[in-house]
Amino acid sequence: MNEEKHLLSYVRRAVEDYEMINEGDRIAVGISGGKDSLTLLYALKRLSEFYTKKFSLLGLMIDMGFEGADHSAITSFCDETGVELHIVPTQISKVVFDMRKESNPCSLCSKMRRGAIHSAAKELGCNKVALGHHFDDVVDTFMLNLYFEGRIGCFSPVTYLSRSDITLIRPLIYMPEKDVRYFASHRGLPVEKSPCPADGNTQREEIKKMLADLDREHKGLRYRIFGAIQRGKIDGFRETGRLRGIKVYSDEDE
């Protein structure tokens, strides 16, 4: 059970630091089929069983329309976990790859998926959507924006969308990807392999590989970048002291 306590520790600290959950919230967990969203679904279900602020939960999956997609294992997982699952059929893959024939499909795909999940969450009576972005995603996104767009920015821990009246929350922002991967593997979560033809061949993957190489040479790099995002109060982040126990290297350590 230690890995579950570890997971809940990360999630509860993020939820409390950024006041992500309030009494009576109805939260849709965006499920992609990957390790991150399934880990988040499990964590929030367990948190809902003892958290002082009572909230309800459902799983929301956008079916992209790829031929042969099978979500039966995820459906079974949600049944076993006690979470209501809604699968929304779309033709996003057809629009992006067949009709538009996008050379850089990720931007349009992401925009269409966001629109679909926000609309579906609202129709299902949810006031919040929980997304599975973890610690490494924070750092990767910051560097992606800096490296390819020349701007300083990241997604926010909490984002209110006035047009759809939905609040986005990201309870995994303190949890490193390696810990998410370990939890998903150890618990045997039904992770689906992405059917997207662009999977693994994106600018984000390029940044991940670059940071992995740099981090091997300069230990603690990701944590220093995350700390800079917090200290710089970039897009809603703030210093919380939640990196305690993790060495953040300084010039004196070189």
C-alpha positions, 0 to 999 in steps of 0.5 A: 500500500506504500505506493498508494500512500505516496500517490495520495500524498502528492495529490493531496498536497497539490489539491490543498496548496492550490485549493483545487477542490471545494465542497460539493464539486462534481469533477470530470476526470479527463481519461486519455487511456494513458498512465497519467489519467488512469493514475489520477482517476484512481487517486481522486477516487481514493481521495473522495473517500476520506477528504474533508471536502465532499466531492463527486467524480466521473470519468470522461473519455473522448473517443478520437474515432481511430479505427479498432479502438477498444476501451473495454479494459478501461470500462472494466477498471472504472466499474471495479473502481466505482467510478461512472465512465462516459465515453464521448464518440468523435471524428477528431482523427478523421478531421485532423488526419484525413480531411485537414491532413495536418503536417503538425496535427497536435495543435488542432487535435488538442484544441478539438479534444479540449472543446469536446471534453469541456462541452461534455463535462458541462452537459454532465453537470460538472463544474471542474475537469481534472487533467493528468499533467504531472511534474515533468509535464510542467517542466516540459511545457515551460521549456517547450514554450521557451525553446520553440515559441520564445515565450515564458509560460506554462499551463496553470495548476488551476484555470477558470474558463469563463466561456464554458464556466468550467475550472481545470485542475491538475492534481498531479503537478508534484508527482514525477513521471517516474513515480506515475509510471511505477504506480501504473505498472505496479497496480496493473492499470489498463493503459492503452497504447496510443493509436495516434500516428504522430505519437512519439514524434512531436516537439514535446518528445524532442524536449523530453529527450533533450531534458533527460540528457541534460538532467543526466549530466546536471543532476536536479535540473528539472527540480531547479526549473520547477523551482524557478517556475514557482519563484517566478509565479508563472501562470499561477504557480507559487512557492509552497515549500513542497519540494522539501526533501528533494535536493535542489542543486546550487552553484556551490554543488558543482 
